[in-house]
Amino acid sequence: MFNPFKKAKSKVSASAMGMMQKVAMKKLEKMSPKEQQKMMQEAFKPENKEKMLKVMEQMKAAGQITEEQYRAAKQRLGK
């Protein structure tokens, strides 16, 4: 049956992504420093760094970020 309220999985609107980022930031603020450190260590594993670089390259190609922003983020990742 057709559900007009069901969102397509492949399409994510900018406002929905902004909302998800806000929720993530609130959750991060509520975490203890120890939990935050553990999460950051998990996020910055070498295999995850490669995934982040690929996403940033796509964002640069799409015009979402500038070349300077890309280089700065790449430098922070240690690449």
Secondary structure, DSSP 8 states (H G I E B T S, - for coil): ---TT---SS---HHHHHHHHHHHHHHHHHS-HHHHHHHHHHHTSHHHHHHHHHHHHHHHHHTSS-HHHHHHHHHHTT-
